[in-house]
Amino acid sequence: MRVLLCGVFAGLVAISANAVTIKNDGGRGGLNFIAITGEITRGDAGKFDRIVSTISGPTIVLLEGPGGLIVDGLNIGSSIRNRGVSTGVAVGAKCASVCA
């Protein structure tokens, strides 16, 4: 399973300098995958909520980034918890500060 998640994560990551990318992959094998990469900034919690509200079923949020704005990061975390969504960080990926 770990290899599958790492492969999926590698396919989803879109690196962007100093800006977060939130991408819904649409799912594989009955699971939905959302990738959050980059630095979290103002408005990203709303962006995440809009994306996650369009999907149903088991979902995994894959995280990679240096952290970012604490308020939006905590709101994303609350949304993840309230929806019962799982999270993961690929082997070798960096998830620091509010990302964690």
Buried (B, 14 or more C-beta within 10 A) or exposed (E): EEEEBBEBBEEBBEEEEEEBBBBBBEBEEEBBBBBBBBBBBEEBBEBBBEBBEEBEEEBBBBBBBBBBBEEBBEBBBEBBEEBEBEBBBBEEBEBEBBBE
